[in-house]
Amino acid sequence: MQYPEQGPPGSAQSKPHVLLIVFIHGFKGDDTTFGNFPSRLQHILSETLQGTVIETVVFPVYETKGDLNKAVDSFADWLTTLTVQKEAAHGGAGRVNIVLCGHSMGGLLAADSVYAFIHSRPDTDAPLWPNVVACLAFDTPYLGLHPHVFKNSATKAVEYVHGVQKTASGLFGAFSQPTAKSPAPAPSVSSPGGWGRWGQAAFAVGGALVAGAAVGTAYYHRPNIESGYSALTEHMQYVGALWDKDALANRVRNLVEGETTHGILFRMFYILLPPTPPVHPQPRTFCTLPETSSRAFQHCVPAPNTLAEDEVRAHVSMFDPGKNDGYYQLGLEVAALIRRSIEDKDAALQSTVVGSDTENLIDWKKGSSPADVSTDETRDLLL
């Protein structure tokens, strides 16, 4: 697709626009969260968006603790600096379109940053900058975690603790006299994402308590324990954003309104596990979804995964093709949405130019201007 502005070779107008796709990890994630997904997406879009420079970047690892607003400020500062650099290298302001892709709580970061950009403009008629054209979320709990996530995780935790208790009973029963022995190591369970790691840590804590960790050892390591408790408190403060119902609801409303009013395409891909009766007779999700009759639900897109054992594993392996059989379809759907966001933006720009020329022609010929179109009527058409 070619952009309308063209100029002499070497001029700013002759340089291609840039599509910058920014990936933001979630709670306890890192720069490996998305695997090869960004590079694959870049390849697909490079084949379909002719005349556009496609770049993907993963927001550097940030601390997922403390106040969420601090993380938002840090990300917004980083993105504005990056935007200035990209625009300077490609012909000036307005030549960089940005798509934000947030996984898990990274989607909260993306949403709050978009809201901040919208409301930091000098006036309501000023264009949006940085020019975010889409906000795509991947299994972001915009309305909190689904209650079944806790139920299923708790069941696994109980099973794990019972297993440790049985092992510990056999271990200590083998000695007629108590001797100083190290507790049996907890089973090693690998998990690629933050929720998985912290979930397993919680299970391990339960197992250690049942096995009877030595009080003397705990006292000896009390500085580390106190430090760990402080870190855990800060992390829980960050995750606490998922329990602020009013803030969650407002965030979703802002995202929907952002697409209606500012043309910032919003979609949330949520993992969907199939029913596995009799244990799980209904489909399962990691996130709580909006009511099916709501406007917000129309912005939610299922991302099926038939390989994952539970919601948490499906959540943390969303970008692992070996553990998510819906990985490749997800990539195609994301690419299609990004292409649509660029085409919509381009169409809006051309419409603005044509509309302005038409109004000027009417003014010149008749000395009058066309009737205003009601904002409410326009919004109804969009919905």
C-alpha positions in Angstrom: 0.0 0.0 0.0 1.4 3.4 -0.9 0.8 6.5 1.1 -0.7 9.5 -0.7 2.1 12.0 0.1 4.8 11.7 -2.5 7.6 14.3 -3.2 10.8 14.7 -5.1 13.4 11.9 -4.5 15.3 12.6 -1.3 12.6 14.8 0.2 10.8 14.0 3.4 7.6 13.2 1.5 9.3 10.7 -0.7 10.4 8.6 2.3 8.2 5.6 3.3 6.1 5.7 6.4 7.1 3.5 9.4 4.9 1.0 11.1 6.4 0.5 14.6 4.9 -2.5 16.5 5.8 -2.4 20.2 5.4 -5.5 22.4 5.0 -5.1 26.2 5.4 -8.1 28.5 3.3 -8.7 31.6 3.8 -9.6 35.2 7.2 -11.1 35.8 7.7 -11.4 32.0 10.8 -10.5 30.0 12.1 -10.0 26.5 11.6 -13.7 25.7 7.9 -13.6 26.5 6.9 -13.2 22.8 9.5 -15.7 21.4 9.6 -15.4 17.5 6.2 -13.9 17.2 7.4 -10.3 16.6 9.7 -11.4 13.8 7.1 -13.6 12.2 4.6 -10.8 12.3 7.1 -8.4 10.8 7.7 -10.8 7.9 4.0 -11.2 7.1 3.3 -7.5 7.2 6.4 -6.7 5.1 4.9 -8.9 2.4 1.5 -7.2 2.5 2.1 -3.5 3.3 4.1 -2.4 0.3 6.0 0.9 0.7 6.0 0.8 4.5 8.9 0.1 6.7 7.9 -2.5 9.3 9.8 -2.5 12.6 9.1 -4.5 15.8 10.6 -3.8 19.1 10.1 -5.3 22.6 9.9 -2.9 25.4 12.9 -3.6 27.7 12.3 -5.6 30.8 10.7 -3.4 33.5 9.9 -3.9 37.2 6.4 -5.3 37.6 6.1 -4.0 41.1 4.9 -1.0 43.0 2.4 1.5 41.5 1.2 0.7 38.0 1.2 4.4 37.1 4.9 4.6 37.5 5.4 1.9 34.9 3.0 3.7 32.6 5.0 6.9 32.9 8.2 5.1 32.3 6.8 3.4 29.2 5.2 6.6 27.8 8.6 8.4 28.2 10.4 5.6 26.5 7.9 5.5 23.6 7.9 9.2 23.0 11.7 9.3 22.8 11.7 6.3 20.4 9.1 8.0 18.3 11.1 11.2 18.0 14.1 9.1 16.9 12.2 7.2 14.3 10.5 10.3 12.9 13.8 12.2 12.6 15.2 9.2 10.7 12.2 8.9 8.3 11.2 12.4 7.3 9.7 14.2 10.3 6.6 14.3 12.5 3.6 12.2 11.6 5.5 9.5 9.6 5.5 6.8 12.3 2.3 4.8 13.0 2.4 2.8 16.2 0.7 -0.5 17.2 0.9 -1.5 20.9 0.8 -5.2 21.7 0.5 -6.0 25.4 0.5 -9.5 26.9 -1.2 -10.1 30.2 -0.7 -7.0 32.4 1.3 -5.4 29.6 -2.1 -4.7 28.1 -3.0 -2.5 31.1 0.2 -0.6 30.5 -0.6 -0.1 26.8 -4.2 1.0 27.5 -3.2 3.5 30.2 -0.5 4.9 28.0 -3.0 5.5 25.1 -5.3 7.2 27.5 -2.5 9.4 28.7 -1.5 10.3 25.1 -5.1 11.3 24.3 -5.5 13.5 27.3 -2.1 15.2 27.1 -2.9 17.0 23.8 -2.9 20.8 24.0 -6.5 20.8 22.9 -9.2 18.3 21.6 -8.6 19.2 18.0 -4.9 18.5 18.1 -3.7 15.3 16.5 -2.8 12.3 18.6 1.0 12.0 19.1 2.6 9.5 19.3 0.4 8.3 16.5 -1.0 5.1 18.0 -3.3 3.4 15.5 -4.0 0.2 17.4 -4.0 -1.3 20.9 -3.9 -5.1 20.8 -4.0 -7.1 24.0 -3.2 -10.7 24.5 -5.0 -12.4 27.3 -5.1 -9.2 29.3 -7.4 -9.4 32.4 -9.0 -6.1 31.7 -11.9 -7.1 34.0 -9.9 -9.3 36.3 -9.0 -13.0 36.4 -11.7 -15.6 35.8 -12.7 -17.1 39.2 -12.1 -20.7 37.9 -8.4 -19.8 37.6 -8.2 -19.7 41.3 -10.3 -22.7 41.8 -8.3 -24.9 39.4 -5.0 -23.6 40.7 -6.1 -24.3 44.3 -7.0 -27.8 43.4 -3.5 -28.4 41.9 -2.0 -26.8 45.0 -3.8 -29.1 47.3 -2.8 -32.2 45.3 0.8 -31.0 45.4 0.8 -30.4 49.1 -0.8 -33.8 49.7 2.0 -35.4 47.6 4.7 -33.6 49.6 3.0 -34.6 52.9 3.0 -38.3 51.9 6.6 -38.1 50.8 7.7 -36.4 54.0 5.8 -38.9 56.1 7.7 -41.8 54.5 11.0 -39.9 54.8 10.7 -39.1 58.5 9.1 -42.4 59.4 12.2 -44.3 58.1 14.3 -43.0 61.0 13.7 -44.2 64.6 15.5 -41.2 66.0 15.2 -37.6 64.6 18.3 -36.5 62.7 19.2 -33.3 61.0 18.2 -33.8 57.4 17.6 -31.4 54.6 14.0 -31.3 53.4 13.3 -33.2 50.3 13.6 -31.0 47.2 10.3 -30.0 45.6 9.6 -31.5 42.2 11.0 -29.4 39.4 8.2 -28.0 37.2 9.2 -25.7 34.4 7.0 -22.8 33.5 7.8 -20.1 30.9 5.8 -17.2 32.2 5.5 -15.0 35.3 2.1 -16.3 36.4 3.4 -19.9 36.1 6.6 -19.3 38.0 4.8 -17.5 40.8 2.1 -20.1 41.0 4.6 -22.9 41.3 6.4 -20.9 44.0 3.2 -20.6 46.0 2.7 -24.4 45.7 6.3 -24.9 46.8 5.8 -22.8 49.9 2.8 -24.9 50.9 4.8 -28.1 50.4 7.7 -26.7 52.5 5.3 -25.9 55.3 3.8 -29.3 55.3 7.3 -30.9 55.2 8.3 -28.9 58.2 11.2 -26.5 57.2 13.7 -26.0 60.0 12.9 -22.9 62.1 16.6 -22.4 62.8 17.4 -22.2 59.1 14.6 -19.8 58.6 16.0 -17.6 61.4 19.5 -17.7 60.0 18.2 -16.5 56.6 15.8 -14.0 58.0 17.4 -11.0 56.1 16.6 -12.7 52.8 13.1 -13.6 54.0 12.4 -10.0 55.0 13.8 -8.8 51.7 11.7 -11.3 49.8 8.6 -10.3 51.8 9.1 -6.7 50.9 9.5 -7.6 47.2 6.4 -9.8 47.3 4.4 -6.9 48.8 5.5 -4.6 46.0 4.6 -7.1 43.4 1.2 -7.6 45.0 0.7 -3.9 44.9 1.3 -4.0 41.1 -1.0 -7.0 40.6 -3.6 -5.3 42.9 -4.7 -3.3 39.8 -6.6 -6.4 38.8 -8.9 -6.0 41.8 -9.8 -2.4 41.3 -13.2 -2.9 39.7 -14.0 0.7 39.0 -10.6 1.3 37.4 -10.9 -1.9 35.3 -14.4 -0.9 34.0 -13.2 2.6 33.2 -10.2 1.3 31.3 -12.3 -0.9 29.1 -14.7 2.0 28.4 -11.8 4.2 27.5 -10.4 1.6 25.0 -13.8 1.2 23.3 -14.3 5.0 23.2 -10.7 5.4 21.9 -11.7 3.3 18.8 -15.0 5.1 18.3 -13.7 8.7 18.7 -10.0 8.5 17.8 -9.9 5.5 15.4 -7.5 3.6 17.7 -8.4 0.0 16.9 -8.8 -2.1 20.0 -8.9 -5.9 20.3 -8.2 -8.3 23.1 -7.3 -11.9 22.1 -8.2 -14.2 25.0 -7.2 -17.9 25.4 -10.0 -20.3 25.1 -9.7 -23.9 26.4 -12.2 -26.4 25.1 -14.5 -28.4 27.4 -13.0 -31.6 28.8 -15.9 -33.4 30.5 -16.6 -34.5 33.1 -14.0 -32.4 35.0 -14.5 -29.3 32.8 -17.9 -29.4 31.0 -17.6 -25.8 29.9 -14.9 -23.8 27.9 -12.4 -22.1 30.1 -10.7 -18.7 30.0 -7.9 -17.0 32.0 -9.7 -13.7 31.9 -13.1 -12.5 32.9 -14.9 -11.4 29.8 -17.4 -8.6 29.3 -21.1 -9.4 29.1 -21.8 -10.8 25.6 -24.4 -8.1 25.0 -22.0 -5.3 25.7 -20.0 -3.1 23.2 -16.8 -4.2 24.9 -17.4 -7.9 24.1 -17.4 -7.1 20.4 -13.7 -6.2 20.8 -12.8 -9.6 22.3 -11.4 -12.3 20.0 -11.1 -16.0 21.1 -7.6 -17.6 20.7 -8.2 -21.4 21.1 -5.6 -23.7 22.6 -6.4 -27.4 22.8 -2.9 -28.4 24.1 -2.7 -26.6 27.4 -3.7 -28.4 30.6 -5.1 -25.4 32.4 -5.7 -21.7 32.1 -2.4 -20.5 33.5 -0.4 -22.8 31.2 -2.4 -21.6 28.3 -1.8 -18.0 29.3 2.0 -18.2 29.7 2.5 -20.3 26.5 0.4 -18.1 24.2 3.5 -17.4 22.1 4.9 -20.9 22.1 3.9 -22.9 19.0 4.9 -26.1 20.7 2.3 -25.5 23.5 -0.3 -23.5 21.6 -1.8 -25.1 18.5 -3.6 -21.8 17.8 -0.3 -19.9 17.5 -0.1 -19.6 13.7 -3.8 -18.7 13.3 -3.3 -16.0 16.0 -0.4 -14.5 14.0 -2.5 -14.3 10.8 -5.4 -12.6 12.7 -3.1 -10.1 14.3 -1.5 -9.3 10.9 -4.9 -8.8 9.4 -6.0 -6.4 12.1 -2.8 -4.3 11.9 -3.2 -4.0 8.2 -6.8 -2.9 8.7 -5.7 -0.3 11.2 -3.2 1.2 8.7 -5.7 1.1 5.9 -8.4 2.8 8.1 -5.9 5.5 9.1 -4.9 6.1 5.5 -8.5 6.3 4.4 -9.3 8.8 7.2 -6.4 11.0 6.1 -7.5 11.0 2.5 -11.1 11.6 3.5 -9.9 14.6 5.6 -8.0 16.0 2.6 -10.9 15.5 0.1 -13.4 16.9 2.6 -11.4 20.0 3.2 -10.9 20.6 -0.6 -14.7 20.1 -1.2 -15.6 22.6 1.6 -13.2 25.2 0.2 -14.7 24.8 -3.3 -18.3 25.2 -1.9 -17.2 28.3 0.1 -15.6 29.8 -3.0 -18.6 29.1 -5.3 -21.5 29.7 -3.0 -20.1 31.4 0.1 -21.6 28.7 2.3 -20.4 25.5 4.0 -22.0 22.1 4.2 -24.2 21.2 7.2 -22.5 19.7 10.2 -23.0 16.0 10.8 -24.2 15.0 14.3 -21.5 13.3 16.4 -24.1 11.0 17.8 -25.3 10.0 14.3 -21.8 9.3 13.2 -21.1 7.2 16.3 -24.2 5.1 15.7 -23.0 4.4 12.2 -19.7 3.2 13.5 -21.3 0.9 16.0 
